[in-house]
Amino acid sequence: MNSVVMVDQERKSMTGRKKVAVITPGSFVIPSGRSSSVERVIEKVAPLAADELNIRIFGVADRQLPNIGMVGSVPCYRLPGGRRYLQSVLQHLRKWHPDTVDVHNRPRLASQIKGKLPFTRVLLTLHSTTFISATYRPSSETFHWLNSVDGIIVNSQYLSTELRLRFPQLQVPIQVNPLGVSLEDFLPRWTPLGESLRQARLADFGWENRKVVLYVGRLLPTKGVHHILNAWPAIQEQVPDAMLIVVGSAFYSAQRETGYVRKLKKLAEPYQDRIVFLPYIEYPKVADWYNLADVVVVPSGEEEAFGLVNVEAMAAAIPVVAANTGGIPEIIDDGRSGFLLPSEGLSYRLAERVTYLLGDEDLRRRMGCAGRELARIRFRWQHTAKRWGDLIRGTDGI
């Protein structure tokens, strides 16, 4: 890392800003388009809060990046992973003495750090239900981890409610901080430039005059990708020029196929020229695919805590047709920026609403523009960073 930058960071640390250590889960390197959404959240939020907080990010090392680097203006320390991760993190924390430690998406790691540093304020930022599920750990063990930290930050009211329902004896304060999007990374669909680039790219692929339905995300049963595949025969019958683009894989950056992925491709076989599977695409390159879309579908299961794809579609001015589950209703304004559908009969309802939107360009435009405006006023990373900074400084309920 540039020594001038390091000196500047240390100088700023003497001005009274609170010191906060942001601990990534230790699964993926940061920054990297190959990482999960957890690392992307940290990558977007921390630099925006760096003027008022003295922040250091701690993550896992790999062979492609130096052990010390920068994420925007924030120093990032990449440490040995696996079983060594906790001790490596603790070694740094004991030397630096942060005022607050914010551990992302790993309740056990947060509890372990609190146990070793009992006089340090330790927060847990929880991104999903994955690590509070009984299928991951016994509820009693998870409850102990959660109840040992000083506060929990979640990305939706749904996730806050789930925590209280699953662990009614939990005494730890919980605060909601919705996630955001970088508007500048997404070219709005309904602009002269956006439309001209879209038409040129469609022509390059040989997809002129196609109406594009887009799915972006992991190919997992909980993401409900099979629902749009099951709906496709009805959509194709009603809109012969429609095509479906599925962007993603079962694993972050790895293209290994699971039985579920093979099942999806089997469902798509009769429509080989109208259903395209694309591999995992790094962020922000995936924004180019939103620009091609007429409709984005998010058929996720009931435990979708937030879903960045929703705000990304809105930033690209594309209407969203989504399952009315989890935290999604907190993002999509039903009837204004998209449509929310009950889980019952989801495949049928997807076919109905997607077909309806594909047949009405004016409605797609109105909904897309409304979604872009909603993202601008409510779901920008600047909003997330401001709320996070207030929580870290202890001025907003934790």
N, C-alpha and C positions, 0 to 999 in steps of 0.2 A: 504494500500500500504506500502511496505517496506520503513521505515524511512531513511535508508541509501541511497536508490535510490532517494527519494525525495530531500535529502540534496545535492546529486550529481547533480540533475537537477537544483537546485537553484544555485549551485556553477557555473555550466556551463552558466547560464543565466547572470552571471556577466562578462563574457568574451567578450561582445559586440555583440553576436549573436542577430539578430532581433527576436522579439517575435511575433509569429503568432498563432492565435486562429483558429482552424478548427472546424466549426460548422456543425454537421450532420443534416439531415432534421428533426430529432426528431421523426421518425416513427418506427425505429428498433434499438435494442440495439447493441452496438459494443464493442468488436469483437464478432461475432457470425455467424456460418454457416447458421443460420436461417434468416439472414438479406438480404437485397437487394444488387445489385451490387454496389450501391453508397457507402454503408458502407465498402464493400470489397476494393474498390478503396482507400478509406481513410486508411484502415487498412494496405494496402500494401505500399502506397506511403509515409505516414508520417514518419514511422521509418527510411526509407532510406534517408530522408532529415534531420534527427535529428542532425547529426554531425555539420551542418552549420547553423541550425535554432533552436531557442528555441520554441518548439511546444507544445501546449496543445490541446487536442481533447475534444470537448463537445458534449455529446449525451444524449439520453433519458435513464432513469433508468428503471430497472425491478427488480423482486424479486430474481432473480437467481445470480446476480452479485453485488459486492460491489459498493457503490456510487463513490468511487475513486479506479481506477485500473491502469493497464498499457496496452498499445497496443505496443508490442515490447518494445522500450526504451522510449516511449512517454506517459506522464500522460494522463489519460482519466477521465473526470468528468462526471458522469451520473446524470442527473438532472430530476426533475419532468417534465412530458410531458404534452401534451394537451395545454390548454390555459395558463398554468403556464410556458411553456417552454421559451418563449421570455424573461419574467421577470427574470427567473432563470439564463439564459445565460447572460443577461445584468448585473445582480448583480456580477457575476464573472468577466466579462470584465472590469467593472468599478474599481474593486480592482486590477486587474492584469495589466491593461493599455497596451494591445498588440499594436505593430506597425501596424499589418495587421490582418484583420479578413477575413477568407475565408469561405463563406457560400455555402453549397452544395445543389444544385437543388431546392432551395426554393426562387424565386425572391422576394416574399412578405417579407419573414423573413429578407433577406439581406437589403431590403429597410427600413424596420422598425429599424434594428440595425443602419444603416447609419443615419436615422433621429434622433435617440437617442444619437449617438456618432458621431456628424458631423465632428470632427477633426481627426477621426480615418479612416485609409484607409480600405475600405470594398470592397472585391471582391466577385463575384458570380461565382461559378463553376457549369456550366449547363451540365447535363448528357443526356438530352433527350428533345423532343419537348413537353412533357406532360404539363408542367407548363407555356408554352408560347402559348398554344392553345386557340383559341376563345371559345372552348367548356368548358375550365376551368374558364377563366375570360374574361371580355370584353377587347378587344385589347388596349383600351385607358388606362385602369387600369394597365395592364401588362407593357405597354410602360413606364408609370410613374415609376414603380418599377425598371425596367431595367435601365432606364436613370438616376436613382438616385445613383447608385453605381459607384465606381471608375474604375472598369474594369470587364470584363467577360472572363472566361476561358471555352472553349468548347473542346469536345473530338474528333471532326472531322471537316474538312473543310466544309462538308455538313451542319453541324449545324451552323457554322459561316455564311454561305451563307443564310440559312433559316432565321436567325435573321435579317440580312440586308434586305431580301425580305419582311418579315412580318412587320418590323419596320424601314422603310427607313429613318426616321428622327433621329434614334438612334445616339447619339454622343459619346457613351462610347467605348473605345478601346476594341477589341476582339482578343484574342489569342487562337490558337489551340494547344492542348496538347494531342496527342493520348494516349490511355490506353495501358496496358501491360499484361504480363503473367509471372508467376513463372515457368520457365522451369523445375526446380527441382521437382515440384509437379506432373509432367506428364512423365510417362515412355514412351519413343518413341516406336511406334508400330513396326518399322522395325529394331529391335535389337534382338540378341539371347535371352536375358532375357525377353524383351517385348513379343516376340512371344511365348516363353515357358509358361509364365504366362497366356497369352491370351488363349492358347490351353487348359491349365489346368482349367481355369475358365469356358470356354465354355463347357468342359466336365462335370464340376460340375453342370451346369444348364441343361445338356442334349441337348446342342446346337452344338454338333460336326458337322463340315463340313458346318456350316451355314455361309452365307455371310451377314454381319450385317450392316444395315443402321441405323444411330443414329440421333435422334433429342433431343436436350437438351434446355430447356427453359420453359417459362411460356406458359400455354395453353390459348392463347388469339387470337381472330380473327386477330389482327394486326401482330401476329407472323406467320400467314400463315400456321399453322399446317395442316389445311384441304387440302392444296395443295398436300402434300405428301400422305395423305390418298386417295385422288382422283387419284393420280398417281399409287397407289399400285397395282391395278389389272393388269396393263400393265407390271409393274416391275416383279410381281410374275409369269406372263405368260412367260416372257423371261428368268427369273432366278428363277427356281423353288426352289432352296435352299436358297433364300434370306429371311431375316426376318428384321422387323422394331422394334426398341426399342425406345419408347417415354418416356423421363425422364422429369418430371416436373408436375406442377399443375397450376391451375388458380391463386393461391395466394401463396405468399412466406410462406413456411413451413406449410400451412394449406391445407388439402385435400378436402375441400368442393367443390362439383361439380357444375358447372354452366351448363346452357343449351347448351353452345358451347361445353363443355367437353362431355356432353352426346351425342351430335351430332357426335363428333369424334369417340366415342366408338361404336356408331351405324354403322358408316362406316367401322369399323374394325371387326365387328361381323363375316363376312364370312371367316375371316383369323385368327381365335382365336389362333391357334397354331403358327402363323407367325407374329403376331403383339402383342407386349407386352407393356402395360402401367405401368410405375413405378412412385411412388410418388416423390415429391420433395426430392432431395438428397443434404445434406449439402456439402459445399466446405470445404476441397479438396477431400472428398470421391468420388465425382462425377468423378474424374480423372480415377478411375478404369473402368468406363463405356466407356470412350473414348478409353481405351486400347483394348476394345472388337471390336471396330468399323472398318469397311472397308471404309465407306464413312460417312461423317457428312453432314446433310442437314440443310440449314438456309433459309427457304422460307419467310422471313420477308416482311412486307409491306413497303411502300415508306418512312415512317418516322423513320426507324431504324437508330439511330444516329451513333452507333458504333457496338455493338454486341460482347461482350467478348467471346461468344461461338466460334467465328471465330478464335481468336488467341489461344484459348484453344485447338481447334482441330489441329491447326498448331503445337502447342507445343507437341501434342501427335503424330505428324507426320501422320495425317489423311487428305486426300484430302477433300476439302469442295465444295459442290454444293450449290450455294447461289443465291438469287435474286439480280439482279443488281440495287439495290435501296439504298437510304440514304447514310450512310458512309461506307457501306460494300465494294464498289469498292476501297476505300482507304486502305483496308486491304488485300483482296484477289487479288493475281496476276493471272489474267484470263489466263488459259492455262498452268500455271506453278505450282501454289499451289492449284488450283481448277478451277471451272468453274463458271462464272457469267451468269445468265439467265435473259432475259427480262421479265417484269411482265406479258406481254400479253401471254396468253396460258401457264402460268407457270406450271400447272399440267402436261401438255403434255411434256414440255421441261424437267421437273424434271425426268419423266419416261425415257426419251431418254438418258440423261446424266448419271443418276444413273446406268441404265442398261449397258451403255458403260463402265463405270468405274468398275463395278462388274465383267465384262468379261475380264478385262485386269489387272492382278496382277502387272506386271512390271510398268504399267502406275501409278497405285495406289502408288507403292513404290516410284517412281520418284517424283510424286507430293507431297506425304507425306514428304519426306526428304527435298524437296525444301521449303515446308511450315515451317518445323522445323527450317531451316537455316534462313528463312525470319523473323521468330519470334525472333531468337537469335540476329540478327543484327539490328532489327527495333522496336520490340514490347516487350521489357522487362520492368518490373516495374522500374528498375534502370534508364532507359531512361526517363520514365514518371516523376520520382522523380527529376531527374536533371533539366528537363525543368521547372517543377513546382517551384523548388527552385530558379531558375533564375527569374521567374515571380514574386515570392514573394519578392525577393530582389530588384525588379525593374530594372533588367539589361536586360530585353528582351521584351520591348514594352508596358508594363503596368505601 
